[in-house]
Amino acid sequence: MILWTGFDQQYWAAAVKRLKVGTARRFSSATQKSLVADPRTILAPQHVTRAREIATRMTKPAASVAAAADLVENFARPRRVG
């Protein structure tokens, strides 16, 4: 469940909805009713099943961390000029 406030968050929120693994809305549009209904929606069996299906295709957390660290280290490494 994403309650977004910025443009980048809106982008990822749309992806979560498109994949049917969650729900999203602008934070300012959230109501007491939606804050009760949205968790019920994402905890419904079809959303849970879909999230589990998508999870099998995702990169494992340790591999993601290692790849990010490698990118930062490579960027920070001094470069030879000329």
PDB file with one MODEL, atoms N, CA, C and O in Angstrom:
MODEL        1
ATOM      1  N   MET A   1       0.853  -1.160   0.000  1.00  0.00           N
ATOM      2  CA  MET A   1       0.000   0.000   0.000  1.00  0.00           C
ATOM      3  C   MET A   1       0.898   1.222   0.000  1.00  0.00           C
ATOM      4  O   MET A   1       1.689   1.425   0.921  1.00  0.00           O
ATOM      5  N   ILE A   2       0.771   2.024  -1.028  1.00  0.00           N
ATOM      6  CA  ILE A   2       1.593   3.225  -1.154  1.00  0.00           C
ATOM      7  C   ILE A   2       0.707   4.453  -1.034  1.00  0.00           C
ATOM      8  O   ILE A   2      -0.291   4.595  -1.741  1.00  0.00           O
ATOM      9  N   LEU A   3       1.089   5.328  -0.132  1.00  0.00           N
ATOM     10  CA  LEU A   3       0.456   6.637  -0.005  1.00  0.00           C
ATOM     11  C   LEU A   3       1.511   7.640  -0.463  1.00  0.00           C
ATOM     12  O   LEU A   3       2.383   8.029   0.313  1.00  0.00           O
ATOM     13  N   TRP A   4       1.427   8.052  -1.716  1.00  0.00           N
ATOM     14  CA  TRP A   4       2.502   8.844  -2.298  1.00  0.00           C
ATOM     15  C   TRP A   4       2.288  10.347  -2.151  1.00  0.00           C
ATOM     16  O   TRP A   4       1.166  10.845  -2.062  1.00  0.00           O
ATOM     17  N   THR A   5       3.425  11.044  -2.131  1.00  0.00           N
ATOM     18  CA  THR A   5       3.408  12.505  -2.019  1.00  0.00           C
ATOM     19  C   THR A   5       4.201  13.172  -3.133  1.00  0.00           C
ATOM     20  O   THR A   5       3.976  14.348  -3.421  1.00  0.00           O
ATOM     21  N   GLY A   6       5.117  12.460  -3.762  1.00  0.00           N
ATOM     22  CA  GLY A   6       5.963  13.050  -4.792  1.00  0.00           C
ATOM     23  C   GLY A   6       5.849  12.315  -6.109  1.00  0.00           C
ATOM     24  O   GLY A   6       5.327  11.202  -6.169  1.00  0.00           O
ATOM     25  N   PHE A   7       6.346  12.950  -7.176  1.00  0.00           N
ATOM     26  CA  PHE A   7       6.213  12.384  -8.514  1.00  0.00           C
ATOM     27  C   PHE A   7       6.856  11.013  -8.645  1.00  0.00           C
ATOM     28  O   PHE A   7       6.265  10.109  -9.235  1.00  0.00           O
ATOM     29  N   ASP A   8       8.061  10.845  -8.103  1.00  0.00           N
ATOM     30  CA  ASP A   8       8.726   9.546  -8.224  1.00  0.00           C
ATOM     31  C   ASP A   8       7.931   8.453  -7.517  1.00  0.00           C
ATOM     32  O   ASP A   8       7.884   7.315  -7.984  1.00  0.00           O
ATOM     33  N   GLN A   9       7.317   8.792  -6.410  1.00  0.00           N
ATOM     34  CA  GLN A   9       6.503   7.823  -5.686  1.00  0.00           C
ATOM     35  C   GLN A   9       5.262   7.454  -6.496  1.00  0.00           C
ATOM     36  O   GLN A   9       4.816   6.307  -6.471  1.00  0.00           O
ATOM     37  N   GLN A  10       4.717   8.414  -7.203  1.00  0.00           N
ATOM     38  CA  GLN A  10       3.556   8.161  -8.052  1.00  0.00           C
ATOM     39  C   GLN A  10       3.908   7.145  -9.140  1.00  0.00           C
ATOM     40  O   GLN A  10       3.094   6.284  -9.475  1.00  0.00           O
ATOM     41  N   TYR A  11       5.102   7.244  -9.683  1.00  0.00           N
ATOM     42  CA  TYR A  11       5.562   6.313 -10.716  1.00  0.00           C
ATOM     43  C   TYR A  11       5.581   4.882 -10.182  1.00  0.00           C
ATOM     44  O   TYR A  11       5.027   3.975 -10.804  1.00  0.00           O
ATOM     45  N   TRP A  12       6.216   4.684  -9.034  1.00  0.00           N
ATOM     46  CA  TRP A  12       6.311   3.342  -8.445  1.00  0.00           C
ATOM     47  C   TRP A  12       4.951   2.852  -7.969  1.00  0.00           C
ATOM     48  O   TRP A  12       4.657   1.659  -8.046  1.00  0.00           O
ATOM     49  N   ALA A  13       4.125   3.760  -7.479  1.00  0.00           N
ATOM     50  CA  ALA A  13       2.773   3.389  -7.060  1.00  0.00           C
ATOM     51  C   ALA A  13       1.980   2.841  -8.240  1.00  0.00           C
ATOM     52  O   ALA A  13       1.259   1.852  -8.107  1.00  0.00           O
ATOM     53  N   ALA A  14       2.118   3.489  -9.394  1.00  0.00           N
ATOM     54  CA  ALA A  14       1.422   3.010 -10.595  1.00  0.00           C
ATOM     55  C   ALA A  14       1.906   1.617 -10.985  1.00  0.00           C
ATOM     56  O   ALA A  14       1.115   0.782 -11.425  1.00  0.00           O
ATOM     57  N   ALA A  15       3.195   1.367 -10.827  1.00  0.00           N
ATOM     58  CA  ALA A  15       3.734   0.041 -11.151  1.00  0.00           C
ATOM     59  C   ALA A  15       3.161  -1.027 -10.221  1.00  0.00           C
ATOM     60  O   ALA A  15       2.820  -2.122 -10.667  1.00  0.00           O
ATOM     61  N   VAL A  16       3.058  -0.715  -8.947  1.00  0.00           N
ATOM     62  CA  VAL A  16       2.487  -1.660  -7.973  1.00  0.00           C
ATOM     63  C   VAL A  16       1.043  -1.984  -8.342  1.00  0.00           C
ATOM     64  O   VAL A  16       0.626  -3.141  -8.286  1.00  0.00           O
ATOM     65  N   LYS A  17       0.297  -0.978  -8.712  1.00  0.00           N
ATOM     66  CA  LYS A  17      -1.099  -1.208  -9.107  1.00  0.00           C
ATOM     67  C   LYS A  17      -1.179  -1.999 -10.408  1.00  0.00           C
ATOM     68  O   LYS A  17      -1.989  -2.919 -10.529  1.00  0.00           O
ATOM     69  N   ARG A  18      -0.330  -1.639 -11.395  1.00  0.00           N
ATOM     70  CA  ARG A  18      -0.341  -2.322 -12.690  1.00  0.00           C
ATOM     71  C   ARG A  18      -0.017  -3.806 -12.528  1.00  0.00           C
ATOM     72  O   ARG A  18      -0.590  -4.652 -13.215  1.00  0.00           O
ATOM     73  N   LEU A  19       0.908  -4.116 -11.612  1.00  0.00           N
ATOM     74  CA  LEU A  19       1.282  -5.507 -11.361  1.00  0.00           C
ATOM     75  C   LEU A  19       0.256  -6.251 -10.505  1.00  0.00           C
ATOM     76  O   LEU A  19       0.329  -7.469 -10.341  1.00  0.00           O
ATOM     77  N   LYS A  20      -0.687  -5.504  -9.972  1.00  0.00           N
ATOM     78  CA  LYS A  20      -1.746  -6.070  -9.131  1.00  0.00           C
ATOM     79  C   LYS A  20      -1.193  -6.760  -7.892  1.00  0.00           C
ATOM     80  O   LYS A  20      -1.634  -7.842  -7.504  1.00  0.00           O
ATOM     81  N   VAL A  21      -0.200  -6.091  -7.276  1.00  0.00           N
ATOM     82  CA  VAL A  21       0.373  -6.603  -6.038  1.00  0.00           C
ATOM     83  C   VAL A  21       0.099  -5.666  -4.871  1.00  0.00           C
ATOM     84  O   VAL A  21       0.518  -5.937  -3.746  1.00  0.00           O
ATOM     85  N   GLY A  22      -0.591  -4.585  -5.125  1.00  0.00           N
ATOM     86  CA  GLY A  22      -0.885  -3.634  -4.066  1.00  0.00           C
ATOM     87  C   GLY A  22      -1.784  -2.530  -4.567  1.00  0.00           C
ATOM     88  O   GLY A  22      -2.336  -2.599  -5.665  1.00  0.00           O
ATOM     89  N   THR A  23      -1.917  -1.523  -3.751  1.00  0.00           N
ATOM     90  CA  THR A  23      -2.750  -0.384  -4.096  1.00  0.00           C
ATOM     91  C   THR A  23      -2.001   0.889  -3.745  1.00  0.00           C
ATOM     92  O   THR A  23      -1.031   0.869  -2.987  1.00  0.00           O
ATOM     93  N   ALA A  24      -2.462   1.983  -4.300  1.00  0.00           N
ATOM     94  CA  ALA A  24      -1.778   3.252  -4.063  1.00  0.00           C
ATOM     95  C   ALA A  24      -2.740   4.404  -4.277  1.00  0.00           C
ATOM     96  O   ALA A  24      -3.710   4.310  -5.029  1.00  0.00           O
ATOM     97  N   ARG A  25      -2.439   5.484  -3.598  1.00  0.00           N
ATOM     98  CA  ARG A  25      -3.210   6.711  -3.768  1.00  0.00           C
ATOM     99  C   ARG A  25      -2.381   7.870  -3.259  1.00  0.00           C
ATOM    100  O   ARG A  25      -1.459   7.695  -2.462  1.00  0.00           O
ATOM    101  N   ARG A  26      -2.722   9.056  -3.730  1.00  0.00           N
ATOM    102  CA  ARG A  26      -2.070  10.262  -3.229  1.00  0.00           C
ATOM    103  C   ARG A  26      -2.370  10.367  -1.734  1.00  0.00           C
ATOM    104  O   ARG A  26      -3.512  10.177  -1.316  1.00  0.00           O
ATOM    105  N   PHE A  27      -1.360  10.665  -0.936  1.00  0.00           N
ATOM    106  CA  PHE A  27      -1.530  10.756   0.511  1.00  0.00           C
ATOM    107  C   PHE A  27      -2.656  11.720   0.875  1.00  0.00           C
ATOM    108  O   PHE A  27      -3.454  11.446   1.772  1.00  0.00           O
ATOM    109  N   SER A  28      -2.713  12.838   0.180  1.00  0.00           N
ATOM    110  CA  SER A  28      -3.721  13.854   0.512  1.00  0.00           C
ATOM    111  C   SER A  28      -5.139  13.405   0.213  1.00  0.00           C
ATOM    112  O   SER A  28      -6.097  14.007   0.697  1.00  0.00           O
ATOM    113  N   SER A  29      -5.283  12.334  -0.595  1.00  0.00           N
ATOM    114  CA  SER A  29      -6.629  11.842  -0.900  1.00  0.00           C
ATOM    115  C   SER A  29      -7.068  10.710   0.023  1.00  0.00           C
ATOM    116  O   SER A  29      -8.198  10.231  -0.074  1.00  0.00           O
ATOM    117  N   ALA A  30      -6.180  10.282   0.916  1.00  0.00           N
ATOM    118  CA  ALA A  30      -6.526   9.198   1.838  1.00  0.00           C
ATOM    119  C   ALA A  30      -7.594   9.660   2.825  1.00  0.00           C
ATOM    120  O   ALA A  30      -7.579  10.790   3.314  1.00  0.00           O
ATOM    121  N   THR A  31      -8.505   8.759   3.095  1.00  0.00           N
ATOM    122  CA  THR A  31      -9.576   9.023   4.055  1.00  0.00           C
ATOM    123  C   THR A  31      -9.590   7.898   5.082  1.00  0.00           C
ATOM    124  O   THR A  31      -8.913   6.883   4.917  1.00  0.00           O
ATOM    125  N   GLN A  32     -10.346   8.085   6.112  1.00  0.00           N
ATOM    126  CA  GLN A  32     -10.474   7.022   7.100  1.00  0.00           C
ATOM    127  C   GLN A  32     -11.005   5.759   6.423  1.00  0.00           C
ATOM    128  O   GLN A  32     -10.547   4.654   6.712  1.00  0.00           O
ATOM    129  N   LYS A  33     -11.960   5.927   5.535  1.00  0.00           N
ATOM    130  CA  LYS A  33     -12.548   4.786   4.827  1.00  0.00           C
ATOM    131  C   LYS A  33     -11.498   4.082   3.957  1.00  0.00           C
ATOM    132  O   LYS A  33     -11.414   2.854   3.966  1.00  0.00           O
ATOM    133  N   SER A  34     -10.700   4.850   3.209  1.00  0.00           N
ATOM    134  CA  SER A  34      -9.700   4.228   2.337  1.00  0.00           C
ATOM    135  C   SER A  34      -8.581   3.570   3.152  1.00  0.00           C
ATOM    136  O   SER A  34      -8.023   2.557   2.732  1.00  0.00           O
ATOM    137  N   LEU A  35      -8.259   4.136   4.300  1.00  0.00           N
ATOM    138  CA  LEU A  35      -7.211   3.547   5.137  1.00  0.00           C
ATOM    139  C   LEU A  35      -7.651   2.246   5.798  1.00  0.00           C
ATOM    140  O   LEU A  35      -6.818   1.489   6.296  1.00  0.00           O
ATOM    141  N   VAL A  36      -8.933   1.988   5.806  1.00  0.00           N
ATOM    142  CA  VAL A  36      -9.461   0.701   6.271  1.00  0.00           C
ATOM    143  C   VAL A  36      -9.606  -0.249   5.086  1.00  0.00           C
ATOM    144  O   VAL A  36      -9.280  -1.431   5.189  1.00  0.00           O
ATOM    145  N   ALA A  37     -10.094   0.269   3.967  1.00  0.00           N
ATOM    146  CA  ALA A  37     -10.372  -0.567   2.795  1.00  0.00           C
ATOM    147  C   ALA A  37      -9.107  -1.040   2.078  1.00  0.00           C
ATOM    148  O   ALA A  37      -9.036  -2.194   1.655  1.00  0.00           O
ATOM    149  N   ASP A  38      -8.113  -0.170   1.936  1.00  0.00           N
ATOM    150  CA  ASP A  38      -6.921  -0.534   1.161  1.00  0.00           C
ATOM    151  C   ASP A  38      -6.162  -1.730   1.735  1.00  0.00           C
ATOM    152  O   ASP A  38      -5.794  -2.622   0.971  1.00  0.00           O
ATOM    153  N   PRO A  39      -5.914  -1.789   3.031  1.00  0.00           N
ATOM    154  CA  PRO A  39      -5.242  -2.993   3.551  1.00  0.00           C
ATOM    155  C   PRO A  39      -6.066  -4.266   3.326  1.00  0.00           C
ATOM    156  O   PRO A  39      -5.508  -5.335   3.077  1.00  0.00           O
ATOM    157  N   ARG A  40      -7.376  -4.148   3.415  1.00  0.00           N
ATOM    158  CA  ARG A  40      -8.218  -5.325   3.142  1.00  0.00           C
ATOM    159  C   ARG A  40      -8.051  -5.773   1.696  1.00  0.00           C
ATOM    160  O   ARG A  40      -8.018  -6.969   1.406  1.00  0.00           O
ATOM    161  N   THR A  41      -7.947  -4.811   0.800  1.00  0.00           N
ATOM    162  CA  THR A  41      -7.763  -5.129  -0.614  1.00  0.00           C
ATOM    163  C   THR A  41      -6.453  -5.871  -0.842  1.00  0.00           C
ATOM    164  O   THR A  41      -6.435  -6.911  -1.501  1.00  0.00           O
ATOM    165  N   ILE A  42      -5.367  -5.347  -0.305  1.00  0.00           N
ATOM    166  CA  ILE A  42      -4.066  -5.965  -0.586  1.00  0.00           C
ATOM    167  C   ILE A  42      -3.831  -7.259   0.182  1.00  0.00           C
ATOM    168  O   ILE A  42      -2.937  -8.032  -0.162  1.00  0.00           O
ATOM    169  N   LEU A  43      -4.626  -7.496   1.214  1.00  0.00           N
ATOM    170  CA  LEU A  43      -4.511  -8.759   1.936  1.00  0.00           C
ATOM    171  C   LEU A  43      -5.471  -9.829   1.419  1.00  0.00           C
ATOM    172  O   LEU A  43      -5.505 -10.944   1.939  1.00  0.00           O
ATOM    173  N   ALA A  44      -6.246  -9.486   0.398  1.00  0.00           N
ATOM    174  CA  ALA A  44      -7.160 -10.455  -0.209  1.00  0.00           C
ATOM    175  C   ALA A  44      -6.334 -11.546  -0.896  1.00  0.00           C
ATOM    176  O   ALA A  44      -5.232 -11.277  -1.375  1.00  0.00           O
ATOM    177  N   PRO A  45      -6.853 -12.763  -0.946  1.00  0.00           N
ATOM    178  CA  PRO A  45      -6.085 -13.887  -1.495  1.00  0.00           C
ATOM    179  C   PRO A  45      -5.504 -13.642  -2.887  1.00  0.00           C
ATOM    180  O   PRO A  45      -4.372 -14.048  -3.148  1.00  0.00           O
ATOM    181  N   GLN A  46      -6.239 -12.994  -3.785  1.00  0.00           N
ATOM    182  CA  GLN A  46      -5.719 -12.794  -5.139  1.00  0.00           C
ATOM    183  C   GLN A  46      -4.502 -11.863  -5.149  1.00  0.00           C
ATOM    184  O   GLN A  46      -3.587 -12.054  -5.951  1.00  0.00           O
ATOM    185  N   HIS A  47      -4.482 -10.855  -4.266  1.00  0.00           N
ATOM    186  CA  HIS A  47      -3.315  -9.974  -4.191  1.00  0.00           C
ATOM    187  C   HIS A  47      -2.129 -10.704  -3.560  1.00  0.00           C
ATOM    188  O   HIS A  47      -0.996 -10.544  -4.014  1.00  0.00           O
ATOM    189  N   VAL A  48      -2.368 -11.482  -2.548  1.00  0.00           N
ATOM    190  CA  VAL A  48      -1.299 -12.236  -1.894  1.00  0.00           C
ATOM    191  C   VAL A  48      -0.685 -13.229  -2.878  1.00  0.00           C
ATOM    192  O   VAL A  48       0.538 -13.345  -2.962  1.00  0.00           O
ATOM    193  N   THR A  49      -1.516 -13.933  -3.611  1.00  0.00           N
ATOM    194  CA  THR A  49      -1.034 -14.900  -4.599  1.00  0.00           C
ATOM    195  C   THR A  49      -0.203 -14.205  -5.671  1.00  0.00           C
ATOM    196  O   THR A  49       0.871 -14.681  -6.038  1.00  0.00           O
ATOM    197  N   ARG A  50      -0.701 -13.086  -6.166  1.00  0.00           N
ATOM    198  CA  ARG A  50       0.015 -12.335  -7.205  1.00  0.00           C
ATOM    199  C   ARG A  50       1.359 -11.822  -6.665  1.00  0.00           C
ATOM    200  O   ARG A  50       2.365 -11.881  -7.371  1.00  0.00           O
ATOM    201  N   ALA A  51       1.386 -11.329  -5.445  1.00  0.00           N
ATOM    202  CA  ALA A  51       2.635 -10.848  -4.847  1.00  0.00           C
ATOM    203  C   ALA A  51       3.649 -11.979  -4.725  1.00  0.00           C
ATOM    204  O   ALA A  51       4.839 -11.777  -4.970  1.00  0.00           O
ATOM    205  N   ARG A  52       3.193 -13.149  -4.352  1.00  0.00           N
ATOM    206  CA  ARG A  52       4.105 -14.300  -4.252  1.00  0.00           C
ATOM    207  C   ARG A  52       4.642 -14.689  -5.625  1.00  0.00           C
ATOM    208  O   ARG A  52       5.810 -15.058  -5.746  1.00  0.00           O
ATOM    209  N   GLU A  53       3.813 -14.613  -6.655  1.00  0.00           N
ATOM    210  CA  GLU A  53       4.263 -14.919  -8.022  1.00  0.00           C
ATOM    211  C   GLU A  53       5.339 -13.930  -8.461  1.00  0.00           C
ATOM    212  O   GLU A  53       6.373 -14.331  -8.997  1.00  0.00           O
ATOM    213  N   ILE A  54       5.100 -12.658  -8.238  1.00  0.00           N
ATOM    214  CA  ILE A  54       6.061 -11.621  -8.626  1.00  0.00           C
ATOM    215  C   ILE A  54       7.355 -11.765  -7.829  1.00  0.00           C
ATOM    216  O   ILE A  54       8.439 -11.565  -8.377  1.00  0.00           O
ATOM    217  N   ALA A  55       7.259 -12.106  -6.558  1.00  0.00           N
ATOM    218  CA  ALA A  55       8.445 -12.223  -5.695  1.00  0.00           C
ATOM    219  C   ALA A  55       9.430 -13.258  -6.238  1.00  0.00           C
ATOM    220  O   ALA A  55      10.639 -13.098  -6.069  1.00  0.00           O
ATOM    221  N   THR A  56       8.944 -14.299  -6.877  1.00  0.00           N
ATOM    222  CA  THR A  56       9.847 -15.327  -7.413  1.00  0.00           C
ATOM    223  C   THR A  56      10.682 -14.803  -8.566  1.00  0.00           C
ATOM    224  O   THR A  56      11.718 -15.383  -8.889  1.00  0.00           O
ATOM    225  N   ARG A  57      10.247 -13.710  -9.196  1.00  0.00           N
ATOM    226  CA  ARG A  57      10.972 -13.138 -10.345  1.00  0.00           C
ATOM    227  C   ARG A  57      11.857 -11.955  -9.955  1.00  0.00           C
ATOM    228  O   ARG A  57      12.554 -11.389 -10.797  1.00  0.00           O
ATOM    229  N   MET A  58      11.826 -11.590  -8.682  1.00  0.00           N
ATOM    230  CA  MET A  58      12.603 -10.434  -8.223  1.00  0.00           C
ATOM    231  C   MET A  58      14.010 -10.851  -7.818  1.00  0.00           C
ATOM    232  O   MET A  58      14.249 -12.001  -7.448  1.00  0.00           O
ATOM    233  N   THR A  59      14.924  -9.911  -7.892  1.00  0.00           N
ATOM    234  CA  THR A  59      16.289 -10.139  -7.443  1.00  0.00           C
ATOM    235  C   THR A  59      16.283 -10.303  -5.928  1.00  0.00           C
ATOM    236  O   THR A  59      15.570  -9.596  -5.216  1.00  0.00           O
ATOM    237  N   LYS A  60      17.074 -11.231  -5.457  1.00  0.00           N
ATOM    238  CA  LYS A  60      17.181 -11.443  -4.009  1.00  0.00           C
ATOM    239  C   LYS A  60      17.823 -10.207  -3.369  1.00  0.00           C
ATOM    240  O   LYS A  60      18.702  -9.594  -3.975  1.00  0.00           O
ATOM    241  N   PRO A  61      17.398  -9.830  -2.152  1.00  0.00           N
ATOM    242  CA  PRO A  61      17.924  -8.622  -1.505  1.00  0.00           C
ATOM    243  C   PRO A  61      19.449  -8.560  -1.436  1.00  0.00           C
ATOM    244  O   PRO A  61      20.031  -7.513  -1.719  1.00  0.00           O
ATOM    245  N   ALA A  62      20.100  -9.653  -1.069  1.00  0.00           N
ATOM    246  CA  ALA A  62      21.567  -9.635  -0.946  1.00  0.00           C
ATOM    247  C   ALA A  62      22.225  -9.342  -2.298  1.00  0.00           C
ATOM    248  O   ALA A  62      23.231  -8.634  -2.357  1.00  0.00           O
ATOM    249  N   ALA A  63      21.667  -9.878  -3.370  1.00  0.00           N
ATOM    250  CA  ALA A  63      22.224  -9.622  -4.699  1.00  0.00           C
ATOM    251  C   ALA A  63      22.019  -8.161  -5.095  1.00  0.00           C
ATOM    252  O   ALA A  63      22.890  -7.565  -5.729  1.00  0.00           O
ATOM    253  N   SER A  64      20.885  -7.584  -4.730  1.00  0.00           N
ATOM    254  CA  SER A  64      20.628  -6.177  -5.024  1.00  0.00           C
ATOM    255  C   SER A  64      21.594  -5.270  -4.272  1.00  0.00           C
ATOM    256  O   SER A  64      22.120  -4.311  -4.836  1.00  0.00           O
ATOM    257  N   VAL A  65      21.822  -5.573  -3.016  1.00  0.00           N
ATOM    258  CA  VAL A  65      22.756  -4.777  -2.204  1.00  0.00           C
ATOM    259  C   VAL A  65      24.162  -4.880  -2.774  1.00  0.00           C
ATOM    260  O   VAL A  65      24.858  -3.871  -2.889  1.00  0.00           O
ATOM    261  N   ALA A  66      24.585  -6.075  -3.129  1.00  0.00           N
ATOM    262  CA  ALA A  66      25.927  -6.261  -3.684  1.00  0.00           C
ATOM    263  C   ALA A  66      26.088  -5.504  -4.999  1.00  0.00           C
ATOM    264  O   ALA A  66      27.122  -4.875  -5.225  1.00  0.00           O
ATOM    265  N   ALA A  67      25.091  -5.556  -5.859  1.00  0.00           N
ATOM    266  CA  ALA A  67      25.158  -4.848  -7.137  1.00  0.00           C
ATOM    267  C   ALA A  67      25.216  -3.339  -6.928  1.00  0.00           C
ATOM    268  O   ALA A  67      25.980  -2.650  -7.604  1.00  0.00           O
ATOM    269  N   ALA A  68      24.423  -2.822  -6.005  1.00  0.00           N
ATOM    270  CA  ALA A  68      24.438  -1.383  -5.711  1.00  0.00           C
ATOM    271  C   ALA A  68      25.803  -0.970  -5.155  1.00  0.00           C
ATOM    272  O   ALA A  68      26.338   0.068  -5.546  1.00  0.00           O
ATOM    273  N   ALA A  69      26.366  -1.762  -4.259  1.00  0.00           N
ATOM    274  CA  ALA A  69      27.678  -1.453  -3.688  1.00  0.00           C
ATOM    275  C   ALA A  69      28.751  -1.455  -4.774  1.00  0.00           C
ATOM    276  O   ALA A  69      29.621  -0.585  -4.787  1.00  0.00           O
ATOM    277  N   ASP A  70      28.694  -2.423  -5.678  1.00  0.00           N
ATOM    278  CA  ASP A  70      29.657  -2.475  -6.783  1.00  0.00           C
ATOM    279  C   ASP A  70      29.563  -1.220  -7.650  1.00  0.00           C
ATOM    280  O   ASP A  70      30.587  -0.661  -8.041  1.00  0.00           O
ATOM    281  N   LEU A  71      28.355  -0.780  -7.950  1.00  0.00           N
ATOM    282  CA  LEU A  71      28.173   0.425  -8.759  1.00  0.00           C
ATOM    283  C   LEU A  71      28.756   1.656  -8.071  1.00  0.00           C
ATOM    284  O   LEU A  71      29.430   2.462  -8.711  1.00  0.00           O
ATOM    285  N   VAL A  72      28.503   1.805  -6.780  1.00  0.00           N
ATOM    286  CA  VAL A  72      29.030   2.950  -6.034  1.00  0.00           C
ATOM    287  C   VAL A  72      30.551   2.891  -5.985  1.00  0.00           C
ATOM    288  O   VAL A  72      31.221   3.901  -6.205  1.00  0.00           O
ATOM    289  N   GLU A  73      31.093   1.727  -5.700  1.00  0.00           N
ATOM    290  CA  GLU A  73      32.554   1.586  -5.629  1.00  0.00           C
ATOM    291  C   GLU A  73      33.202   1.878  -6.977  1.00  0.00           C
ATOM    292  O   GLU A  73      34.233   2.548  -7.032  1.00  0.00           O
ATOM    293  N   ASN A  74      32.618   1.392  -8.054  1.00  0.00           N
ATOM    294  CA  ASN A  74      33.164   1.654  -9.387  1.00  0.00           C
ATOM    295  C   ASN A  74      33.086   3.132  -9.739  1.00  0.00           C
ATOM    296  O   ASN A  74      33.991   3.666 -10.381  1.00  0.00           O
ATOM    297  N   PHE A  75      32.033   3.784  -9.331  1.00  0.00           N
ATOM    298  CA  PHE A  75      31.895   5.212  -9.592  1.00  0.00           C
ATOM    299  C   PHE A  75      32.924   6.014  -8.811  1.00  0.00           C
ATOM    300  O   PHE A  75      33.471   6.991  -9.323  1.00  0.00           O
ATOM    301  N   ALA A  76      33.192   5.608  -7.572  1.00  0.00           N
ATOM    302  CA  ALA A  76      34.098   6.346  -6.695  1.00  0.00           C
ATOM    303  C   ALA A  76      35.577   6.060  -7.003  1.00  0.00           C
ATOM    304  O   ALA A  76      36.451   6.812  -6.571  1.00  0.00           O
ATOM    305  N   ARG A  77      35.861   4.990  -7.738  1.00  0.00           N
ATOM    306  CA  ARG A  77      37.248   4.613  -8.036  1.00  0.00           C
ATOM    307  C   ARG A  77      37.895   5.686  -8.911  1.00  0.00           C
ATOM    308  O   ARG A  77      37.295   6.145  -9.883  1.00  0.00           O
ATOM    309  N   PRO A  78      39.129   6.087  -8.561  1.00  0.00           N
ATOM    310  CA  PRO A  78      39.824   7.105  -9.387  1.00  0.00           C
ATOM    311  C   PRO A  78      39.994   6.619 -10.820  1.00  0.00           C
ATOM    312  O   PRO A  78      40.230   5.436 -11.066  1.00  0.00           O
ATOM    313  N   ARG A  79      39.872   7.531 -11.737  1.00  0.00           N
ATOM    314  CA  ARG A  79      39.987   7.213 -13.157  1.00  0.00           C
ATOM    315  C   ARG A  79      41.317   7.780 -13.711  1.00  0.00           C
ATOM    316  O   ARG A  79      41.778   8.844 -13.296  1.00  0.00           O
ATOM    317  N   ARG A  80      41.892   7.058 -14.626  1.00  0.00           N
ATOM    318  CA  ARG A  80      43.090   7.560 -15.298  1.00  0.00           C
ATOM    319  C   ARG A  80      42.642   8.469 -16.446  1.00  0.00           C
ATOM    320  O   ARG A  80      41.709   8.148 -17.183  1.00  0.00           O
ATOM    321  N   VAL A  81      43.300   9.563 -16.576  1.00  0.00           N
ATOM    322  CA  VAL A  81      43.005  10.491 -17.664  1.00  0.00           C
ATOM    323  C   VAL A  81      44.117  10.408 -18.687  1.00  0.00           C
ATOM    324  O   VAL A  81      45.299  10.443 -18.345  1.00  0.00           O
ATOM    325  N   GLY A  82      43.725  10.296 -19.956  1.00  0.00           N
ATOM    326  CA  GLY A  82      44.685  10.341 -21.052  1.00  0.00           C
ATOM    327  C   GLY A  82      45.328   9.067 -21.276  1.00  0.00           C
ATOM    328  O   GLY A  82      46.166   8.947 -22.170  1.00  0.00           O
TER     329      GLY A  82
ENDMDL
END
